[in-house]
Amino acid sequence: MPISISTIIVSAQLVVAVADTVPKFDIARNCKLDVAATTALSVGQPLKNCIRDEQRAQQQLTRQWSKFPAANKTSCVADEDIAPSYVSLLTCLQMDQWAR
């Protein structure tokens, strides 16, 4: 299957962006979608817990970002395209570290 030039250019830009800083995710939106998908009526506390967990994971990623190999960052960020989550991204990066 041939790869287009535009795909290569976009992918190359993603690699540079991933290597420099922690990506920006819309925590509130993602938590609302996540909580709505997993709970029936009561969303207040689960939403607060989700946002708290995401903020903590984002802070940890910010502190440790430079320690993760660029290839692992690129791979893990690419996995976050549908429902981006700092918790999921941190877990992916940590699992890659443990696998080494």
C-alpha positions, 0 to 999 in steps of 0.5 A: 500500500503506497504512502502519500507524501503528505502522510510522510510530512505530517508524520515527520512533524508529529515526531518533532512535536512529540519529542519536544513537549508533552502533548496537550489533551482536553482533559475535561472533555475526555473525562466527560466522555469517559464517565458518560460511557461508564456510568449511568446517572451519577457523574459528579464524583467520577468526573472529579476523580478522572480529572484529578487522575489526568492532572496528576499523570500530566504533571508526572509526564511533564517532570519525566518527559525528557527521560523517555526515548523519542521512539517510545514517545512517538509510538505511545502518543500515536496510540492516543489519537481516539481518546487521548489520556495522560494516564494512558500515555504515562502507562504506555511509556512506563510499560515500554521502560519496564519492557527494556 
